[in-house]
Amino acid sequence: MITTDCFPVPALLLRTNDPAAQRTIRDFVGQQAETARSLSRALSVALRSAHDTRARGAVFTTAFEAAEDWRHRAALASPHSAGRYSPRWADRFRTSVTDDNPNLFRIGDHARFRDGAVWEPATRTYQGGTETPASRTMRQFEALAAARFPLSPSADVVCNRVALSGGHVAGGTRLLRGSAARRAAAEMAARISARGGDVSRIATSGHLIYISSAPEAARRAIFQTAMTLLALEHATPADALTAWSQAAYLLYQAPRKKRGADATIRTFLVASGTHLLPRPPVFLHDIDLRAYTQTYDSFVTELRAAQNIAETTAGRHA
């Protein structure tokens, strides 16, 4: 049974210590679980008449597109009148990532996620406040991202390498620092300014780490490989778990929309995993940040272990 337990709330969203405000944020997992159940039922029906890998891959692709459509509709129906996830920005949930408009996201500046932190214009930093799940999480993943860079100070780009069908290798999400990160920050500031947004608190200098989406051709190939992995006939449950875990990493290297990719991917992965695994999968929190900052092997090992622990725990309670 797919339940809300499959969807831990990303700690990066918990930027307050107020229990009532946190409950409001956690309410969204109910929508995810309901949508995953619906997608799972649709997959069950469609897969019955899909008799080869290509046909099954098309079924999984259709389910992913349905998850993307749900995330857009959820944004349109959001009760929040302001903020990144309000109906005002719903079009962002169906706007495609392109080479001219890549996804950019800063890893770091954990102080701004503290509850009650105050912006100091003189130092251009956030001061004070108390730790939150979000501030602790951002500190953790900033350290993980920084550790991915080689010792050479001139190495400003680290690319997540992924295996494709046929033994080829492609570059997925990229980690940026130094001049590459500063260029990304300037691009972000220019985009926000063009939309009439406030860019006074966006740092474009100093120690920065950014995440940037892969080129479009690579993302298409990575996405297709993920669908194929899910569609293959798997000889054992262990093989199925490995394929599903690998597909999860691949999907995070190939975001298709400007906003909402994490919820879309998690919802789809629970629905598809229900067909491949002995029980509905569970996630560690902030699985997207884990995929961006970890290598392919590290991520797959961690996600596989989480499913094995969940299965062992469920067995003891049976």
VEXFI-341647 format. One record per residue (C-alpha): residue number from 1; residue in one letter; y, x, z. Coordinates in nm, 2 decimals. Layout:
N
> nr;rest;Y;X;Z
> NUM;A;Y;X;Z
...
END
This chain:
318
> nr;rest;Y;X;Z
> 1;M;0.00;0.00;0.00
> 2;I;0.34;0.14;-0.10
> 3;T;0.57;0.11;0.20
> 4;T;0.90;0.25;0.31
> 5;D;0.71;0.54;0.48
> 6;C;0.67;0.69;0.13
> 7;F;1.05;0.73;0.11
> 8;P;1.21;0.95;0.38
> 9;V;1.58;0.92;0.36
> 10;P;1.74;1.24;0.23
> 11;A;1.89;1.41;0.52
> 12;L;2.19;1.51;0.30
> 13;L;2.29;1.15;0.29
> 14;L;2.31;1.13;0.68
> 15;R;2.66;1.26;0.72
> 16;T;2.72;1.07;1.04
> 17;N;2.55;1.05;1.38
> 18;D;2.64;0.68;1.42
> 19;P;2.30;0.49;1.44
> 20;A;2.44;0.18;1.28
> 21;A;2.59;0.37;0.99
> 22;Q;2.26;0.56;0.95
> 23;R;2.06;0.23;0.94
> 24;T;2.28;0.11;0.66
> 25;I;2.20;0.42;0.46
> 26;R;1.83;0.39;0.54
> 27;D;1.82;0.03;0.41
> 28;F;1.81;0.15;0.05
> 29;V;1.45;0.28;0.10
> 30;G;1.34;-0.09;0.11
> 31;Q;1.46;-0.13;-0.25
> 32;Q;1.28;0.18;-0.36
> 33;A;0.95;0.07;-0.21
> 34;E;0.98;-0.28;-0.37
> 35;T;1.06;-0.12;-0.71
> 36;A;0.77;0.13;-0.68
> 37;R;0.53;-0.16;-0.61
> 38;S;0.66;-0.34;-0.92
> 39;L;0.63;-0.03;-1.13
> 40;S;0.28;0.03;-1.00
> 41;R;0.16;-0.32;-1.09
> 42;A;0.31;-0.27;-1.44
> 43;L;0.13;0.07;-1.48
> 44;S;-0.20;-0.09;-1.38
> 45;V;-0.18;-0.35;-1.65
> 46;A;-0.05;-0.11;-1.93
> 47;L;-0.29;0.17;-1.85
> 48;R;-0.59;-0.06;-1.91
> 49;S;-0.53;-0.06;-2.28
> 50;A;-0.42;0.30;-2.31
> 51;H;-0.73;0.49;-2.42
> 52;D;-0.60;0.84;-2.49
> 53;T;-0.36;1.09;-2.34
> 54;R;-0.08;1.01;-2.59
> 55;A;-0.10;0.64;-2.52
> 56;R;-0.11;0.69;-2.14
> 57;G;0.19;0.93;-2.17
> 58;A;0.38;0.66;-2.34
> 59;V;0.29;0.42;-2.06
> 60;F;0.42;0.66;-1.80
> 61;T;0.74;0.72;-2.00
> 62;T;0.81;0.35;-2.02
> 63;A;0.76;0.32;-1.64
> 64;F;1.01;0.61;-1.59
> 65;E;1.26;0.43;-1.81
> 66;A;1.21;0.11;-1.61
> 67;A;1.29;0.32;-1.30
> 68;E;1.61;0.44;-1.46
> 69;D;1.71;0.09;-1.55
> 70;W;1.65;-0.03;-1.19
> 71;R;1.87;0.25;-1.05
> 72;H;2.15;0.14;-1.28
> 73;R;2.11;-0.22;-1.18
> 74;A;2.10;-0.13;-0.81
> 75;A;2.43;0.06;-0.85
> 76;L;2.59;-0.25;-1.02
> 77;A;2.47;-0.47;-0.73
> 78;S;2.57;-0.23;-0.45
> 79;P;2.76;-0.40;-0.16
> 80;H;2.97;-0.09;-0.11
> 81;S;3.31;-0.12;-0.27
> 82;A;3.39;0.25;-0.27
> 83;G;3.22;0.58;-0.30
> 84;R;2.99;0.76;-0.54
> 85;Y;2.73;0.49;-0.53
> 86;S;2.96;0.19;-0.56
> 87;P;2.97;-0.05;-0.87
> 88;R;3.28;0.13;-0.98
> 89;W;3.07;0.43;-1.09
> 90;A;2.77;0.23;-1.21
> 91;D;2.81;0.36;-1.57
> 92;R;2.73;0.71;-1.44
> 93;F;2.38;0.59;-1.37
> 94;R;2.31;0.53;-1.74
> 95;T;2.52;0.82;-1.88
> 96;S;2.30;1.09;-2.02
> 97;V;2.32;1.46;-1.92
> 98;T;2.41;1.66;-2.23
> 99;D;2.48;2.03;-2.31
> 100;D;2.85;1.93;-2.31
> 101;N;2.83;1.74;-1.99
> 102;P;2.57;1.92;-1.76
> 103;N;2.50;1.82;-1.40
> 104;L;2.67;2.05;-1.16
> 105;F;2.63;2.04;-0.78
> 106;R;2.75;2.28;-0.51
> 107;I;2.50;2.42;-0.26
> 108;G;2.69;2.52;0.06
> 109;D;3.00;2.44;0.26
> 110;H;2.79;2.28;0.53
> 111;A;3.09;2.23;0.76
> 112;R;3.22;1.94;0.55
> 113;F;2.91;1.75;0.63
> 114;R;2.98;1.76;1.01
> 115;D;3.06;1.43;1.18
> 116;G;3.43;1.43;1.24
> 117;A;3.52;1.75;1.06
> 118;V;3.88;1.78;0.97
> 119;W;4.02;1.95;0.66
> 120;E;4.26;2.23;0.73
> 121;P;4.50;2.28;0.43
> 122;A;4.62;2.62;0.54
> 123;T;4.27;2.77;0.54
> 124;R;4.12;2.53;0.29
> 125;T;3.82;2.48;0.52
> 126;Y;3.67;2.20;0.73
> 127;Q;3.70;2.26;1.10
> 128;G;3.54;2.10;1.41
> 129;G;3.31;1.80;1.42
> 130;T;2.95;1.79;1.53
> 131;E;2.63;1.88;1.35
> 132;T;2.46;1.61;1.14
> 133;P;2.13;1.59;0.95
> 134;A;2.33;1.66;0.64
> 135;S;2.51;1.97;0.77
> 136;R;2.19;2.12;0.90
> 137;T;2.02;2.04;0.57
> 138;M;2.29;2.20;0.36
> 139;R;2.28;2.51;0.57
> 140;Q;1.91;2.53;0.52
> 141;F;1.92;2.49;0.14
> 142;E;2.22;2.72;0.10
> 143;A;2.01;3.00;0.26
> 144;L;1.71;2.92;0.04
> 145;A;1.93;2.93;-0.27
> 146;A;2.09;3.25;-0.17
> 147;A;1.75;3.41;-0.12
> 148;R;1.65;3.34;-0.48
> 149;F;1.90;3.59;-0.62
> 150;P;1.81;3.95;-0.67
> 151;L;1.98;4.23;-0.47
> 152;S;2.18;4.33;-0.77
> 153;P;2.54;4.18;-0.73
> 154;S;2.57;4.15;-1.11
> 155;A;2.29;3.89;-1.13
> 156;D;2.48;3.56;-1.13
> 157;V;2.22;3.33;-1.27
> 158;V;1.86;3.25;-1.15
> 159;C;1.66;3.01;-1.37
> 160;N;1.36;2.81;-1.24
> 161;R;1.08;2.89;-1.49
> 162;V;0.83;2.63;-1.56
> 163;A;0.50;2.62;-1.76
> 164;L;0.49;2.38;-2.06
> 165;S;0.20;2.25;-2.27
> 166;G;0.04;2.52;-2.48
> 167;G;0.12;2.80;-2.25
> 168;H;0.49;2.82;-2.33
> 169;V;0.75;2.88;-2.06
> 170;A;1.09;2.70;-2.03
> 171;G;1.39;2.75;-1.81
> 172;G;1.47;2.45;-1.59
> 173;T;1.75;2.41;-1.33
> 174;R;1.97;2.71;-1.28
> 175;L;2.12;2.86;-0.97
> 176;L;2.46;3.01;-1.01
> 177;R;2.67;3.25;-0.80
> 178;G;2.96;3.49;-0.86
> 179;S;3.16;3.44;-1.18
> 180;A;2.90;3.18;-1.31
> 181;A;2.95;2.96;-1.00
> 182;R;3.33;3.00;-1.02
> 183;R;3.32;2.88;-1.38
> 184;A;3.11;2.58;-1.27
> 185;A;3.35;2.50;-0.99
> 186;A;3.65;2.51;-1.23
> 187;E;3.46;2.28;-1.47
> 188;M;3.39;2.04;-1.19
> 189;A;3.75;2.04;-1.08
> 190;A;3.87;1.97;-1.44
> 191;R;3.63;1.68;-1.48
> 192;I;3.73;1.52;-1.15
> 193;S;4.10;1.57;-1.23
> 194;A;4.05;1.41;-1.58
> 195;R;3.91;1.10;-1.40
> 196;G;4.22;1.09;-1.17
> 197;G;4.03;1.23;-0.87
> 198;D;4.16;1.45;-0.59
> 199;V;4.06;1.82;-0.65
> 200;S;4.26;1.96;-0.36
> 201;R;3.95;2.03;-0.15
> 202;I;3.73;2.18;-0.43
> 203;A;3.69;2.55;-0.38
> 204;T;3.70;2.75;-0.71
> 205;S;3.70;3.10;-0.55
> 206;G;3.51;3.29;-0.28
> 207;H;3.14;3.28;-0.21
> 208;L;3.00;2.98;-0.41
> 209;I;2.65;2.87;-0.52
> 210;Y;2.61;2.60;-0.78
> 211;I;2.31;2.42;-0.93
> 212;S;2.34;2.35;-1.31
> 213;S;2.10;2.14;-1.52
> 214;A;1.90;2.31;-1.80
> 215;P;1.99;2.29;-2.17
> 216;E;1.90;1.96;-2.34
> 217;A;1.62;2.09;-2.56
> 218;A;1.45;2.25;-2.26
> 219;R;1.48;1.93;-2.05
> 220;R;1.32;1.72;-2.32
> 221;A;1.03;1.96;-2.34
> 222;I;0.99;1.97;-1.97
> 223;F;1.00;1.59;-1.93
> 224;Q;0.74;1.55;-2.20
> 225;T;0.51;1.80;-2.03
> 226;A;0.55;1.60;-1.70
> 227;M;0.44;1.28;-1.87
> 228;T;0.14;1.46;-2.03
> 229;L;0.03;1.60;-1.69
> 230;L;0.03;1.25;-1.55
> 231;A;-0.15;1.11;-1.85
> 232;L;-0.44;1.36;-1.86
> 233;E;-0.79;1.28;-1.74
> 234;H;-0.84;1.47;-1.41
> 235;A;-1.19;1.59;-1.32
> 236;T;-1.13;1.58;-0.95
> 237;P;-0.89;1.44;-0.69
> 238;A;-0.77;1.79;-0.63
> 239;D;-0.69;1.84;-1.00
> 240;A;-0.50;1.51;-1.00
> 241;L;-0.30;1.61;-0.69
> 242;T;-0.21;1.94;-0.86
> 243;A;-0.10;1.77;-1.18
> 244;W;0.11;1.51;-0.99
> 245;S;0.28;1.78;-0.78
> 246;Q;0.35;1.99;-1.09
> 247;A;0.49;1.69;-1.27
> 248;A;0.72;1.63;-0.97
> 249;Y;0.87;1.97;-1.00
> 250;L;0.91;1.94;-1.37
> 251;L;1.10;1.61;-1.35
> 252;Y;1.35;1.76;-1.11
> 253;Q;1.41;2.04;-1.37
> 254;A;1.48;1.77;-1.63
> 255;P;1.73;1.51;-1.50
> 256;R;1.83;1.26;-1.77
> 257;K;2.12;1.08;-1.61
> 258;K;2.44;1.19;-1.45
> 259;R;2.37;1.01;-1.13
> 260;G;2.07;0.85;-0.95
> 261;A;1.81;1.10;-1.08
> 262;D;1.67;1.17;-0.74
> 263;A;1.60;0.80;-0.64
> 264;T;1.47;0.73;-0.99
> 265;I;1.23;1.03;-0.98
> 266;R;1.10;0.96;-0.63
> 267;T;1.04;0.59;-0.70
> 268;F;0.86;0.67;-1.02
> 269;L;0.65;0.94;-0.86
> 270;V;0.53;0.71;-0.58
> 271;A;0.44;0.45;-0.84
> 272;S;0.26;0.69;-1.07
> 273;G;0.10;0.88;-0.78
> 274;T;-0.05;0.56;-0.65
> 275;H;-0.27;0.57;-0.97
> 276;L;-0.36;0.94;-0.95
> 277;L;-0.41;1.00;-0.57
> 278;P;-0.63;0.85;-0.31
> 279;R;-0.33;0.68;-0.14
> 280;P;0.04;0.64;-0.22
> 281;P;0.22;0.98;-0.19
> 282;V;0.47;1.07;0.07
> 283;F;0.77;1.31;0.04
> 284;L;0.95;1.56;0.25
> 285;H;1.31;1.48;0.28
> 286;D;1.55;1.61;0.01
> 287;I;1.28;1.68;-0.24
> 288;D;1.54;1.73;-0.51
> 289;L;1.70;2.02;-0.32
> 290;R;1.36;2.17;-0.26
> 291;A;1.28;2.16;-0.63
> 292;Y;1.62;2.31;-0.72
> 293;T;1.60;2.60;-0.47
> 294;Q;1.22;2.68;-0.48
> 295;T;1.00;2.84;-0.73
> 296;Y;0.74;2.63;-0.92
> 297;D;0.45;2.77;-0.72
> 298;S;0.63;2.73;-0.38
> 299;F;0.73;2.37;-0.44
> 300;V;0.39;2.27;-0.57
> 301;T;0.21;2.43;-0.27
> 302;E;0.44;2.26;-0.03
> 303;L;0.41;1.91;-0.19
> 304;R;0.03;1.94;-0.22
> 305;A;0.02;2.03;0.15
> 306;A;0.23;1.73;0.25
> 307;Q;-0.02;1.50;0.07
> 308;N;-0.32;1.67;0.23
> 309;I;-0.17;1.64;0.58
> 310;A;-0.08;1.27;0.52
> 311;E;-0.44;1.20;0.41
> 312;T;-0.59;1.38;0.71
> 313;T;-0.36;1.20;0.95
> 314;A;-0.45;0.86;0.78
> 315;G;-0.82;0.95;0.81
> 316;R;-0.79;1.01;1.19
> 317;H;-0.62;0.67;1.23
> 318;A;-0.86;0.48;1.02
END
